[in-house]
Amino acid sequence: MGIAQMKITSVNIFVQKYKNPVHAFANVTMDDSFVIRGLAIKRKFDGTYYVTMPEFPRKDPSIQNCVAFPTNDNTRKEIEYAVLKAYNNRLENSYA
């Protein structure tokens, strides 16, 4: 039996007033039935943006404790693309 891949049906962006280190948070809805909340949009030193998965705070910050995460690189890229596209659209619309 094949497994159907879930598709991203909406992305909500919450731009932060103070952008250090998180510029915005995002909630991603899959197939209008499953939501991942708390993805963070951060900026690298070279000026590009990247997306991190939601995490529980830990006493040792060197250990990641992701709440939800993609199990393959293709899905990670798909989520990151959708989130960054929604973030850029949100910024463009706020300055228009």
Rosetta constraint file for C-alpha pairs under 8 A:
AtomPair CA 6 CA 30 HARMONIC 5.98 0.50
AtomPair CA 6 CA 31 HARMONIC 5.97 0.50
AtomPair CA 7 CA 30 HARMONIC 5.44 0.50
AtomPair CA 7 CA 31 HARMONIC 5.56 0.50
AtomPair CA 8 CA 28 HARMONIC 6.95 0.50
AtomPair CA 8 CA 29 HARMONIC 5.89 0.50
AtomPair CA 8 CA 30 HARMONIC 4.45 0.50
AtomPair CA 8 CA 31 HARMONIC 6.18 0.50
AtomPair CA 8 CA 79 HARMONIC 7.65 0.50
AtomPair CA 8 CA 82 HARMONIC 7.77 0.50
AtomPair CA 9 CA 28 HARMONIC 7.83 0.50
AtomPair CA 9 CA 29 HARMONIC 5.68 0.50
AtomPair CA 9 CA 30 HARMONIC 5.41 0.50
AtomPair CA 9 CA 31 HARMONIC 5.58 0.50
AtomPair CA 9 CA 32 HARMONIC 5.95 0.50
AtomPair CA 10 CA 28 HARMONIC 5.98 0.50
AtomPair CA 10 CA 29 HARMONIC 5.15 0.50
AtomPair CA 10 CA 30 HARMONIC 7.19 0.50
AtomPair CA 10 CA 32 HARMONIC 7.65 0.50
AtomPair CA 11 CA 26 HARMONIC 6.67 0.50
AtomPair CA 11 CA 27 HARMONIC 5.71 0.50
AtomPair CA 11 CA 28 HARMONIC 4.62 0.50
AtomPair CA 11 CA 29 HARMONIC 6.30 0.50
AtomPair CA 11 CA 82 HARMONIC 7.27 0.50
AtomPair CA 11 CA 83 HARMONIC 6.39 0.50
AtomPair CA 11 CA 86 HARMONIC 6.53 0.50
AtomPair CA 12 CA 26 HARMONIC 5.47 0.50
AtomPair CA 12 CA 27 HARMONIC 5.17 0.50
AtomPair CA 12 CA 28 HARMONIC 6.59 0.50
AtomPair CA 12 CA 86 HARMONIC 7.48 0.50
AtomPair CA 13 CA 24 HARMONIC 6.69 0.50
AtomPair CA 13 CA 25 HARMONIC 5.91 0.50
AtomPair CA 13 CA 26 HARMONIC 4.59 0.50
AtomPair CA 13 CA 27 HARMONIC 6.75 0.50
AtomPair CA 13 CA 83 HARMONIC 7.86 0.50
AtomPair CA 13 CA 86 HARMONIC 6.89 0.50
AtomPair CA 13 CA 87 HARMONIC 6.16 0.50
AtomPair CA 13 CA 90 HARMONIC 7.30 0.50
AtomPair CA 14 CA 24 HARMONIC 5.37 0.50
AtomPair CA 14 CA 25 HARMONIC 5.09 0.50
AtomPair CA 14 CA 26 HARMONIC 6.10 0.50
AtomPair CA 15 CA 23 HARMONIC 6.18 0.50
AtomPair CA 15 CA 24 HARMONIC 4.16 0.50
AtomPair CA 15 CA 25 HARMONIC 6.48 0.50
AtomPair CA 16 CA 22 HARMONIC 7.20 0.50
AtomPair CA 16 CA 23 HARMONIC 5.49 0.50
AtomPair CA 16 CA 24 HARMONIC 5.07 0.50
AtomPair CA 16 CA 25 HARMONIC 7.51 0.50
AtomPair CA 17 CA 23 HARMONIC 7.97 0.50
AtomPair CA 18 CA 22 HARMONIC 7.98 0.50
AtomPair CA 18 CA 23 HARMONIC 7.32 0.50
AtomPair CA 19 CA 23 HARMONIC 4.38 0.50
AtomPair CA 19 CA 24 HARMONIC 7.53 0.50
AtomPair CA 21 CA 42 HARMONIC 6.10 0.50
AtomPair CA 21 CA 43 HARMONIC 7.20 0.50
AtomPair CA 22 CA 40 HARMONIC 6.28 0.50
AtomPair CA 22 CA 41 HARMONIC 5.82 0.50
AtomPair CA 22 CA 42 HARMONIC 4.89 0.50
AtomPair CA 22 CA 43 HARMONIC 7.50 0.50
AtomPair CA 23 CA 40 HARMONIC 7.59 0.50
AtomPair CA 23 CA 41 HARMONIC 5.62 0.50
AtomPair CA 23 CA 42 HARMONIC 5.63 0.50
AtomPair CA 23 CA 43 HARMONIC 7.28 0.50
AtomPair CA 24 CA 40 HARMONIC 6.01 0.50
AtomPair CA 24 CA 41 HARMONIC 5.17 0.50
AtomPair CA 24 CA 42 HARMONIC 7.39 0.50
AtomPair CA 24 CA 87 HARMONIC 7.86 0.50
AtomPair CA 25 CA 38 HARMONIC 5.77 0.50
AtomPair CA 25 CA 39 HARMONIC 5.51 0.50
AtomPair CA 25 CA 40 HARMONIC 4.57 0.50
AtomPair CA 25 CA 41 HARMONIC 6.01 0.50
AtomPair CA 26 CA 37 HARMONIC 6.49 0.50
AtomPair CA 26 CA 38 HARMONIC 5.76 0.50
AtomPair CA 26 CA 39 HARMONIC 5.02 0.50
AtomPair CA 26 CA 40 HARMONIC 6.31 0.50
AtomPair CA 26 CA 41 HARMONIC 7.56 0.50
AtomPair CA 26 CA 83 HARMONIC 6.93 0.50
AtomPair CA 27 CA 35 HARMONIC 6.75 0.50
AtomPair CA 27 CA 36 HARMONIC 5.61 0.50
AtomPair CA 27 CA 37 HARMONIC 4.33 0.50
AtomPair CA 27 CA 38 HARMONIC 6.01 0.50
AtomPair CA 27 CA 39 HARMONIC 6.43 0.50
AtomPair CA 28 CA 35 HARMONIC 5.58 0.50
AtomPair CA 28 CA 36 HARMONIC 5.22 0.50
AtomPair CA 28 CA 37 HARMONIC 6.52 0.50
AtomPair CA 28 CA 83 HARMONIC 7.71 0.50
AtomPair CA 29 CA 33 HARMONIC 6.85 0.50
AtomPair CA 29 CA 34 HARMONIC 5.55 0.50
AtomPair CA 29 CA 35 HARMONIC 4.37 0.50
AtomPair CA 29 CA 36 HARMONIC 6.48 0.50
AtomPair CA 30 CA 34 HARMONIC 5.07 0.50
AtomPair CA 30 CA 35 HARMONIC 6.24 0.50
AtomPair CA 36 CA 68 HARMONIC 7.28 0.50
AtomPair CA 37 CA 54 HARMONIC 6.94 0.50
AtomPair CA 38 CA 53 HARMONIC 7.20 0.50
AtomPair CA 38 CA 54 HARMONIC 4.98 0.50
AtomPair CA 39 CA 51 HARMONIC 6.62 0.50
AtomPair CA 39 CA 52 HARMONIC 5.67 0.50
AtomPair CA 39 CA 53 HARMONIC 4.83 0.50
AtomPair CA 39 CA 54 HARMONIC 4.98 0.50
AtomPair CA 40 CA 51 HARMONIC 5.56 0.50
AtomPair CA 40 CA 52 HARMONIC 5.17 0.50
AtomPair CA 40 CA 53 HARMONIC 6.64 0.50
AtomPair CA 40 CA 54 HARMONIC 7.06 0.50
AtomPair CA 41 CA 49 HARMONIC 6.66 0.50
AtomPair CA 41 CA 50 HARMONIC 5.80 0.50
AtomPair CA 41 CA 51 HARMONIC 4.70 0.50
AtomPair CA 41 CA 52 HARMONIC 6.59 0.50
AtomPair CA 41 CA 84 HARMONIC 7.73 0.50
AtomPair CA 42 CA 49 HARMONIC 5.57 0.50
AtomPair CA 42 CA 50 HARMONIC 5.52 0.50
AtomPair CA 42 CA 51 HARMONIC 6.32 0.50
AtomPair CA 42 CA 52 HARMONIC 7.63 0.50
AtomPair CA 43 CA 47 HARMONIC 6.01 0.50
AtomPair CA 43 CA 48 HARMONIC 5.73 0.50
AtomPair CA 43 CA 49 HARMONIC 4.38 0.50
AtomPair CA 43 CA 50 HARMONIC 6.35 0.50
AtomPair CA 44 CA 48 HARMONIC 5.45 0.50
AtomPair CA 44 CA 49 HARMONIC 5.97 0.50
AtomPair CA 44 CA 50 HARMONIC 7.36 0.50
AtomPair CA 49 CA 84 HARMONIC 7.62 0.50
AtomPair CA 50 CA 80 HARMONIC 7.07 0.50
AtomPair CA 50 CA 84 HARMONIC 7.66 0.50
AtomPair CA 51 CA 80 HARMONIC 5.76 0.50
AtomPair CA 51 CA 83 HARMONIC 7.56 0.50
AtomPair CA 51 CA 84 HARMONIC 7.68 0.50
AtomPair CA 53 CA 66 HARMONIC 6.29 0.50
AtomPair CA 53 CA 67 HARMONIC 7.42 0.50
AtomPair CA 53 CA 68 HARMONIC 6.52 0.50
AtomPair CA 53 CA 69 HARMONIC 6.10 0.50
AtomPair CA 54 CA 66 HARMONIC 5.71 0.50
AtomPair CA 54 CA 67 HARMONIC 5.61 0.50
AtomPair CA 54 CA 68 HARMONIC 6.44 0.50
AtomPair CA 55 CA 64 HARMONIC 7.18 0.50
AtomPair CA 55 CA 65 HARMONIC 5.39 0.50
AtomPair CA 55 CA 66 HARMONIC 4.23 0.50
AtomPair CA 55 CA 67 HARMONIC 5.21 0.50
AtomPair CA 55 CA 68 HARMONIC 7.79 0.50
AtomPair CA 56 CA 65 HARMONIC 5.81 0.50
AtomPair CA 56 CA 66 HARMONIC 6.58 0.50
AtomPair CA 56 CA 67 HARMONIC 6.66 0.50
AtomPair CA 57 CA 61 HARMONIC 7.68 0.50
AtomPair CA 57 CA 65 HARMONIC 7.51 0.50
AtomPair CA 58 CA 63 HARMONIC 7.35 0.50
AtomPair CA 58 CA 64 HARMONIC 7.80 0.50
AtomPair CA 58 CA 65 HARMONIC 7.33 0.50
AtomPair CA 69 CA 76 HARMONIC 7.88 0.50
AtomPair CA 70 CA 75 HARMONIC 5.86 0.50
AtomPair CA 70 CA 76 HARMONIC 5.48 0.50
AtomPair CA 71 CA 75 HARMONIC 7.30 0.50
AtomPair CA 71 CA 76 HARMONIC 7.80 0.50
AtomPair CA 72 CA 76 HARMONIC 6.48 0.50
AtomPair CA 73 CA 77 HARMONIC 6.15 0.50
AtomPair CA 74 CA 78 HARMONIC 6.21 0.50
AtomPair CA 75 CA 79 HARMONIC 6.20 0.50
AtomPair CA 76 CA 80 HARMONIC 6.10 0.50
AtomPair CA 77 CA 81 HARMONIC 5.93 0.50
AtomPair CA 78 CA 82 HARMONIC 6.24 0.50
AtomPair CA 79 CA 83 HARMONIC 6.12 0.50
AtomPair CA 80 CA 84 HARMONIC 6.00 0.50
AtomPair CA 81 CA 85 HARMONIC 5.97 0.50
AtomPair CA 82 CA 86 HARMONIC 6.21 0.50
AtomPair CA 83 CA 87 HARMONIC 6.12 0.50
AtomPair CA 84 CA 88 HARMONIC 6.09 0.50
AtomPair CA 85 CA 89 HARMONIC 6.17 0.50
AtomPair CA 86 CA 90 HARMONIC 6.07 0.50
AtomPair CA 87 CA 91 HARMONIC 6.28 0.50
AtomPair CA 88 CA 92 HARMONIC 6.14 0.50
AtomPair CA 89 CA 93 HARMONIC 6.09 0.50
AtomPair CA 90 CA 94 HARMONIC 6.16 0.50
AtomPair CA 91 CA 95 HARMONIC 6.44 0.50
AtomPair CA 92 CA 96 HARMONIC 6.20 0.50
